[in-house]
Amino acid sequence: MFVMALTAARADTFNFSYTYGSGGHTATGTLSGTQVGDSSTGYVTGVSVGSLFLDGNQITGPFFNNSYSVSLGAYNANGTAIVSFALNQNSFIFADVDVSLPANNNLWNAYFALITTDGVNEAASYPRGYGPGQYGFESPANGTWSLTHTGASVPDGGNTAALVGVIFLGVISLRRRLR
């Protein structure tokens, strides 16, 4: 039990940036999630988007993060995004609606997508209501992608409570033995 209490989920923080080769538009922001592998070939799962800027304009969340399924020809459920350090392993769209739900098709105000898996090569962003038209749509190989680990792991908040609980049980057990 004690070991389980100290191995609760942790979330790292990251900055991301994509600069379009055509037009020079940018998509930048922050996210948190669990890093798998190293910072050259690894990726981040359990993604939660903290901020999204398109050409410096902050896009208002909350954000949904989906991955793309070629076999379905559609986006997977919210929370399935894979954000990679390497350009060719990304599969995500950050949007202000859950794009996996057919009823939400075309109801978004803004999104940023980078999909470079399963034969799909697409970098796209569209800030409807935040600026003039589509900012970018191109093959990701034409742009510049960056994902940078910015913060040490942050406990999920359960570690402290679990540790206090274990100490409390230990104190109770010790008092009973001393009686």
C-alpha positions in Angstrom: 0.0 0.0 0.0 2.8 2.4 0.9 4.5 1.8 -2.5 1.3 2.4 -4.3 0.8 5.7 -2.5 4.1 7.0 -3.6 3.7 5.9 -7.3 0.5 7.9 -8.1 0.3 9.5 -11.5 2.5 12.5 -12.3 2.1 15.0 -15.0 5.0 16.8 -16.7 4.7 20.2 -18.4 5.7 21.0 -22.0 5.8 23.9 -24.5 4.9 23.2 -28.1 5.5 25.2 -31.2 4.8 24.8 -34.9 5.8 27.3 -37.5 4.3 26.9 -40.9 6.8 26.9 -43.8 4.2 28.5 -46.0 3.2 31.9 -44.7 5.2 31.8 -41.4 2.1 31.4 -39.2 2.6 29.9 -35.8 0.8 27.6 -33.3 2.2 27.7 -29.8 1.1 26.7 -26.3 1.5 24.6 -23.2 0.4 21.2 -22.2 0.8 18.6 -19.5 0.8 14.8 -19.7 2.9 11.7 -19.1 6.1 11.4 -21.0 6.8 7.9 -22.5 10.4 7.4 -23.7 13.1 10.0 -24.2 13.0 13.5 -25.6 14.2 12.5 -29.1 11.9 9.6 -29.9 9.4 9.6 -27.1 5.9 11.1 -26.8 3.3 12.4 -24.3 0.0 10.8 -23.5 -2.8 11.8 -21.1 -2.6 15.2 -22.6 -4.2 18.3 -21.1 -3.9 21.5 -23.0 -3.0 24.5 -20.8 -2.9 27.2 -23.5 -3.1 27.6 -27.3 -2.0 30.6 -29.3 -2.4 31.0 -33.1 -0.2 33.8 -34.4 0.0 35.1 -30.9 -3.8 35.3 -30.4 -4.8 33.4 -27.3 -7.6 30.9 -28.1 -10.1 30.4 -25.3 -10.5 26.8 -23.9 -11.5 24.5 -22.5 -9.7 22.3 -25.1 -10.5 18.8 -26.2 -7.6 16.7 -27.5 -8.3 13.9 -29.9 -6.2 11.6 -32.1 -7.0 10.6 -35.6 -7.9 7.1 -36.8 -7.3 6.3 -40.5 -9.3 3.1 -40.3 -12.3 5.0 -38.9 -11.7 8.1 -41.1 -12.5 10.1 -38.0 -11.2 11.5 -34.8 -11.0 9.2 -31.8 -12.5 10.0 -28.4 -11.4 13.0 -26.3 -8.2 12.4 -24.3 -6.5 10.2 -26.9 -4.0 12.7 -28.4 -0.4 11.6 -28.9 2.1 14.5 -28.9 5.6 13.5 -29.9 9.0 15.0 -29.7 9.7 13.7 -33.2 7.6 15.3 -35.9 6.6 12.0 -37.6 4.8 10.5 -34.6 2.1 13.1 -33.8 -1.6 12.4 -33.9 -3.6 15.2 -32.3 -6.1 18.0 -32.7 -6.7 20.6 -30.0 -10.1 22.1 -30.5 -12.7 23.9 -28.4 -15.2 21.1 -29.0 -14.9 17.3 -29.0 -14.5 16.7 -32.7 -15.0 12.9 -32.2 -18.8 13.6 -31.8 -20.6 13.8 -35.2 -23.0 16.4 -33.7 -20.0 18.7 -33.2 -18.8 18.6 -36.8 -17.9 22.2 -37.8 -19.0 23.7 -34.5 -15.5 24.6 -33.4 -14.3 28.2 -33.1 -10.6 27.3 -33.4 -8.3 24.3 -33.6 -4.7 23.2 -34.2 -4.0 19.7 -35.6 -0.8 17.9 -36.4 -1.2 14.4 -37.7 1.8 12.5 -39.0 0.9 8.9 -38.5 -0.8 6.1 -40.4 -0.1 7.7 -43.8 -1.7 11.1 -42.9 0.5 14.2 -43.2 -1.4 17.3 -42.1 -0.6 20.4 -40.1 -3.6 22.7 -39.9 -5.0 25.5 -37.8 -8.1 27.6 -38.1 -9.0 30.4 -35.8 -12.7 31.1 -36.8 -13.6 34.2 -34.9 -10.0 35.0 -33.9 -8.6 36.2 -37.2 -8.8 36.1 -41.0 -9.5 32.6 -42.3 -7.3 29.5 -42.1 -3.9 30.2 -40.8 -2.2 27.2 -42.3 -2.7 23.9 -44.0 0.4 22.0 -45.2 2.5 18.9 -45.1 4.2 19.0 -41.6 7.6 18.4 -43.3 7.4 22.0 -44.6 7.2 23.5 -41.1 9.2 23.4 -37.9 7.9 21.4 -34.9 9.2 21.7 -31.3 8.1 20.0 -28.1 10.1 20.9 -25.0 9.9 19.5 -21.5 9.6 22.6 -19.2 8.8 21.4 -15.8 9.6 18.7 -13.4 7.0 16.1 -12.6 4.2 17.6 -10.5 2.4 15.3 -8.1 -1.3 14.8 -8.9 -2.2 15.9 -5.3 -3.0 12.4 -4.1 0.5 11.6 -2.9 0.4 13.9 0.1 -3.0 12.7 1.2 -1.9 9.0 0.8 1.3 9.6 2.7 -0.6 11.4 5.6 -3.0 8.4 5.7 -0.2 5.9 5.9 1.5 7.9 8.7 -1.8 8.2 10.6 -2.4 4.4 10.4 1.2 3.9 11.7 0.6 6.2 14.7 -2.7 4.4 15.6 -1.0 1.0 15.3 1.9 2.2 17.5 -0.4 3.5 20.2 -2.3 0.2 20.3 1.0 -1.7 20.8 2.1 0.6 23.6 -1.1 0.0 25.6 
